Amino acid sequence: MTGRTGAGGRSRPRPTRRALLGGGGALALAGATGAGFGLAARRGEAAPPDPERPLRIAYLPITDAAPLLIAHARGHFARAGIEVAEPIRLRSWSTMGEALLAGSVDLVHLLFPMALRMRLDLGADIRVLGANHVDGSALTLGRDVPEVAALAGRTLAVPGWYSIHNVIVQQMLRAEGLTPVVRRTASRDRGEVTLVPMAPADMIPALDAGSIGGYTVADPFNAMGESTGVGTIGRFLGDVWRSHPCCVTVATSGLLRRPAEQLQAVADALVLAQIDCREDREGVAADLAGTYLPQPLPAIRAAMHRDGAGHAHVAHPDWRGEEIGFTPVLRPGFTAQLVRELGTTLLDAPLGALGELDPAAVHDLVVDDTALRDAARRLDPDSLTALEDPEVIDP
């Protein structure tokens, strides 16, 4: 089935910066996660673009970051004539959001709903260049939670309110007759599940301690949860929404205002890296382990190439929803459907502009994939064949 139509033209208050980033108070970026970024700058104070300055990349330690990291590791950026500084690892999506608002980075992978929110409600000087990957996420359940229905009365962690994970897990909860709630303790008798935002790095310890009953996030945190015995994968999100993009590639003004040939060179490097991620999964896992990602190689290898879904519930085996895929271009139909789905998703802040705009118009307001489409036509033409595929959602 397809998703539901979101709220239409209702006037809603604009969200605050704090609400967008899911903070409990100010989001300080001191310490190792912000080292080297100069994150004291406020929005609008970013330095003028310098075409000779090395490109600044930031990432979270998840397999979603693989195209950016492999483009760096295997020299695709260098061969395209783009000098790139050592990519900086951040700990949470809120930290990434602050770095983007500060103009302290040039190129990142970012949760697509978060990118929509930042561009349309905060007026962030960013553009989505295209897709980063599809699928690659799951719902991991605690040792004492045998199935989704057993989450009643428990707390479930999501990586951010504006994440595809939050959208899809709420579809799954509603399909089981459960009701997501925020800012209060869930009632088991009423079939409620409390949702909380949590940095991916905190999810496994929280599940092990029993403070949450499950989490939904990108790999390799799901593979890590299983390999350590902390939890089991209940269902892969790609088995709920077929071939859904999760993270997108986002550029800030530091890259967008450089000469067009530099942006095209970046796009070429990313497409070549995505091909590597698809065709050399074992080698890519080895390149990521120890250098870019802190998780052990077996977990990264399991996340990059799954032989099957294990004991996770699978409704659509032909979708291969358990395996992360890599593709450079976003389906416009996916953007529109995502906006509709956000209109029916429980959030901890007003929906803002996304509740007021025509879903079909949002793609062109946020996405400029000209460079990636050009690179795909030359280097990976098969990746363009599914752009008109319909969105299929079946929780």
Helices and strands as residue ranges (DSSP letters): H 17-21, G 32-34, E 57-59, G 63-65, H 66-73, H 76-79, E 88-89, H 93-101, E 107-111, H 112-121, E 126-131, E 137-142, G 148-151, E 155-158, H 164-175, E 179-181, E 192-197, H 200-209, E 214-218, H 221-227, E 231-236, G 237-239, E 247-252, H 253-256, H 260-279, H 281-288, H 297-304, G 317-319, H 332-342, G 352-355, H 359-366, H 370-379, G 381-384
